[in-house]
Amino acid sequence: MDEARAREVLAAVRPGSRAELLALGENAVFAVGGLVVKVGRRDIELLARAERELAVAHWLAASGVPAVRAAEPEPRWVDGHPVTFWHRLPEPVRPAEPRDVAELLRQVHALPPPPFALPPRELLGGVERWLRLAGDAIDPADAAYLRERRDGFATAAAALTPRLPPGPIHGDALPRNVHVGPEGPVLVDLETFSADFREHDLVVMALSRDRYGLAPEAYDAFTSTYGWDVREWSGCTVLRGARETASCAWVAQHAPSNAAALTEFRRRVSSLRDEDPEVRWYPF
C-alpha cells in the first residue's frame, strides 16, 4: 500500500481533512487534528488484528498501563482496509530510550491474561506474505533460504522451555514503539500484543545491541531496569535467529519499489548465510 492509496481510504472516512503522514509501513499512520488514524493494508485478515489491537488498548487503560488510547471502540472497514482511530499524544519531551521500554515491559509482564484471547507471538507468520510481496525483486534462492530458516527456527522455538512465566507481551518492544510525553513513557503500536514467552520482548533489545548499533551502556540500562538479561537464557539464540529471519523478510516486501530496501535485504541475507552475527543492520 502506498501513500496515495492510503489517502484515498482516509478521505472516504474523513473527507476534506488535512492529514499529516506520520509513518508508512504495515499501516499508513496519519495525524488528523487531535486524532491519529491508522489505515491498514487491504487484507480481510487484518480486520481481526485491528479489532484485537483496540481491545488491547481498552484493557491496558483499565489496567492502568500507560499506552495509547483508542478514540473509537471498533475498527471501520473501508473498501477492504481496516481503519482505526486513536487519541493523539502530546509532543514528545525527549526520545524514548531502552530503559523506558524496560519500565513499561515490567508493567505489562506483571499483568494477568486479559478477558479475551491473545494469539501466540507468530514471529515468523508474516514471512511468506512478505516474500510474496517481494516477488521477482529478490533472488528466488534468497527467498528459498529464508523459508528454510523460518521452518527450522519455528521447530526449534516450539521446543524451548522459558525462564520466565509466559503471559501477555507487547511483541515488538522497541524504543520506536514508546512515546515519552510530559507524563512519562507510554506504549504505542499495540497490534503485536500476544500471549507467549516474555523472553520475546527481551530478545528484541538484545538483537538491537548486536545488529543495530545500540550502545552497550543503553542495553545495560535496559537489563538493569527490567531486572534480567535474556542473554543468560539458553533459548535466546533461537528467538534471536527467528527474529532475524522475520526482520530480513520484512525488508524484502519493500524491495520492488525501493532500491535502499533491496540493498539492505541483500546485506542481511548475506550476513545470515555467512553466519556473521556482527554485520551491522540498519533500521528500515
N, C-alpha and C positions, 0 to 999 in steps of 0.2 A: 504494500500500500504506500503510495506516495502522498506528498503534502496536498496536491491538488484534489485527489480523491477524498482525503480526509476532510478537507474544507467543504466539499460538496455535501458530505454527510452532516457536518456541523451546521451548514446553512439550512438544512432541512429541519433541524430542531431549534436553531437559534437564528432565524432569518434576520439579516441586517446587522448582526452583532459584529463588533470589531474584536478579532481574536488574534492573540499573540501565540505563535507556535513555541512551546517550551521544550518539547522533545519529540523525536520521531524514531521509534524503534519497533518493539512489539505492538505498541499503541502510538497513535498521534495524540499528544497532550497539548491542550490549548488553555490559555488564560482568557477568560471572558468575564470582565467586570470582577465581581467578588467570587467568582466560581472558577474551578478548573474542570475542564471537560475532557474525558478520555474516549477516543474513538478507536475501537479495536478493529483488527483485520476482519475481512469478510469470511466468516467461518462460523457455522452453527455451533461447533464445539466450544467456541469462545464465549458463547452466551452463558453457559453454566459456570464458567470461570468468573465472569463478571458478577453473576449472582452470588457466588461464594465470596468474592472479594468484598462486596457490600455487607454480607452477613458477618464477615470477619471484622469489618470496621465497626459495626454496631456492637459486637461482642467485646472488642477492645475498649470501646467507650464505656460500656457497662462495667468492665473490669478495672477501669482507672488507668489503663496503659496509655501513655501519650502516643497518639497516632493520628493520621489524617482522618477527618470526619466526613462521612457521606452527606451530601446535600439532598439526595433522593434515595428512597429505600430500595428501589428496584432499577435494573438497567432498562434502557429503552432499546428497541430493536428497529434499526433504521436501514432499510434496503440491504439487509444481510449483515449489518455491522452492529455489535453491541456498543452502546454509548452510556457512560456513567458520569454522574455529576458529583463534584466534591467541593467542600468549602476551601477557598483559597487561603493558604497560610500566609502569615505576615512575612515581610522581607527577612532573610536570614541575618543574624548578627555576626556570624562567622562561619567558615566552612566546617562541615562535620568531620570529626576525627574518629579513628578506630576506637578510642575509649568511649565515645558516645554510643557507638554500636554495641559495645560490650554492656554498657549500662542498661540499654533497652532490652538486650537479649536476656539479661538476668531476670528482668520482669516477665518477659514472655515465657521463658523456660520455667518459671515458677507457677504458671497457670495450670489449672486442671483442664481437661478437654472441654471444648465448647459444647453447647446443646445441639449442635448439628455436626454432620460428618465432615471431617477434613480428609483429603486423599493422602496417600503416601507421597513423599517427595519424588516425583518422577523426573529425576535429574536428566536422565537420558531419553525421556519420552519425546522430546522435540527434535531429536537428531534426524530422524527420517524426513520430517517435514522441512527442516532447514536445508538438508541436502537436496531434496526435491526442488525447492525454490532456487537453489544454486544452479541446477540444470547443467548445461554444457559449459558454463563459465569456469567450472573447475575440472581438473583431471579426473576421469572416471576411476582411475587407480586410487586416488586420494579418497574419493567417496567410499570405495570398497574397503579401504584401510580403516576409515573411521567407523564404518558399520561393524567391522570385525572387532575393533576396540570396544565399541559400545556393547556388543554381545558378551565379550569377555569380562568387562567390568560389571555388567549387570549381574552376571553369575557370581562373581566374587563378592559383590556388595550384598547379595542375598544371603551369603554365608557368614556375614560379620556378626560379632557379638558386641553391642555397645558398652561403653564405660558408664555413660550417663543414662538415667531413666528416659525412655522415649516419651514423646508428647508433642505439644504444639511447637512449631518452629516457623520462623519467617521465611526461610528458603532461599533468600538471596541477600544475605546480611552484609551489605557493603556501605561505606560512608555515603555513596550517591543515593542510597535509599533512606537516609536520615536527614532531616531538616532541623537546623538549630535556630529557633526563633527566640524572641525575648523571654519566653518562659522555659526555655531549655530544649533539648533534642526530642524530636518526635519521629515515629516511623512513617514512611510513605511506601507506595507500591506494595500493596498487600496481596497481590494476586498469586504469589507463590506460597502463601501460608499452607502448611501441611501438618500432618501428624506422622512423625518419623523420628529417627535418631537426632538428638540435639547436636550431635557432632557435625551434622550437615552445615549448621550455621557457623560453626567454628572453623571448619576447613576452608571456608571462603577467604578468611583473612590470612590464614597460613599460606594459601596459594598466592594471595596478593603480595605477601612478603617475598616469596620465591620467584614469582614470574613478572609481577607488575611494578616492581621497584619500591614497594612500601618499605620505609626506613625501619631497621631492626628495633630502634627505640620506640617507634609508634606501635609496632607489633607487641613489644613488651608491655606497653601501656594497656593494650587490649587484653592480653592474658592476665595482667595484674588486676584489672578492673573486673574481669569475668571471674577470675579465681582458678583458672586451669588452662593449661596449654594442650591443645588437642594433639600436638605432635608427639606427646607422650603415649598416645594410644596406638596400638599396632595396626588398627584399621585405617589410620589416617592416609596412608599411601593409596589405598583402594579408592576412598572417596575423592582424594585429590585427582587420581587418574580419571575417574568418571567425570569430574567437573572439567578437567582439561579437555576431554573428548567433547563434552557438550559445548564448551566455550568455543572450540575450534569450529564445530559445525554451525554454531550460531552466526559466526562471522561469514561463513560461506554463503548464507542466504543473501547477503548484500553484494556479493561479487559480480552479479550480472550488470549492475548499474554503477558500481563504484570501484575504480581501479585501486584505491588505497585499501579497500577491504580485501581484494584479491591478493594484494601483496602481503597483507597481514595474515591471511589464511595460509598462504604458502609458507610463510615463516613459521607459523605454529605447527603445521603438519610436518615440516622438515625437522623441527626440534623433537617432535614426538617420535618420528621414525628413527632419528639418531639417538633417542633415549638420553637427550641432553636436558636435564632439569633446570639449567641455569640460563638458557637462552631467554632474553627479555621479550616479553609480550607487551603489546600496547593496547590500552583500552580503546574500544571502538563503539 
